[in-house]
Amino acid sequence: MDIKIEAGKPHERTLKVHVDWAEMEPGFEKKLVKLNKQVKRPGFRPGKIPRKIMLQAYGHSVLAEMLDETVQAAYYKGIIDNKLTPIDQGNIEDMSEFDIGKNLEFTMQLQVEPDFKMFDYQAGFKITKTAYSATDEDVNHALEHLQERFAEVEVREDGAVDGDMLKGDLQYLDGDGVAIEGSNVENRYIKIGDGVFGDKVAKQLIGSKAGDEVGFDIPAQAKDAEDLHIRMQVKAVETHILPELNDEFAKQVDPKFETIEALKTSTREDIQKQLDYDVARALDQSLANKLVEETELEVPEVMLTDYLDKLVERVRKERGADVDEEEVRIQNRERAEWELSWYLIRKQLITTEKLEVSEEDIDAKLDELVAQMPGDKEKMKALYRDKQYLPQIKDDIMEKKLFSHLVSFAKIKVKKASSKEIGGYHAHAH
């Protein structure tokens, strides 16, 4: 089998295939002999039907089977020998007349993952990282959540006041006030005056009683977002009497804290640790964005179509109702292009930089995962090595290696800021 390959667009390949009959003949004869033993024909014992009769009766079906196998063999040989990653099954064109004793020629048009020139990140590039620091407000908010956990609860009958907790079922509405299917949330607690439930929203909730149905709008929290329209069926109004922030409260949270100051210090450290983690993830995202923006890469339409087809199916399963497929495709196309671009760039980076995940890497990651777990750590590590979890663990390790490699070429400008710039970090400590 002789295969010549021609490149068209970055994601197109043409395979020109030539196969001599002499190469196919042994396979053809073997199939004919096997079939001879299987078929029943009046006047002949199995396996004793004359070749001429077999050819007349079954020659074309055996040839069709040979043709299918030969095309499949050419497909796999072409992609393996040329290290191609196909994104479709290919189209057969210009096939010669195929018959006993004749050579076979055909052309196969393939779409593959595209060639592209990677952004020269090794020449160095600039990127900005914003490092956020925890504030007293963050600590106070986290302590308030702790107080809520240990609060005494009293049911209020005479209408909610600022600071009360409402328990009820939430139904999200569209702009016309019609319930959005699948968006009902049952037994949700909200605190009047807290976060998005403050200001104008609080005024709409004050005075609510069990059994009431109240509607309110939460203003958009992001530039491109829309206001949320909510209807709540109130089931209960609760007043939470919070414990005092003192040394006894600190010990109640955890005996290891002998003073309230020790609890505050630990809370600040926990919040800062989470902020630092979020900053690191944001930096990884910035690195990925930089490479996607700077690399000239056109995602093939067939890849986008496949991605969006799968997304539509996922949305349909989640909503359990009719889905406007076109709207889903339009809204998610830009994100699909980014995701697929990063997939291709990431794959090329791993290959060209020869990044690998070793057994030592896996052991170290598993030690990290089970470090804080109670019980037999070796059994937990064995569980994580199961095929259900190990691929994701390997992918996480590879991701870390990849971004560590990229960041070594980056000139990072660090901008320090308070968490107030992102609306505060309202973490639940401990």
Summary of the structure (lengths in Angstrom):
residues: 430
radius of gyration: 32.9
end to end distance: 66.9
largest distance: 103.8
contacts: 1153
relative contact order: 0.12
helix: 48%
strand: 22%
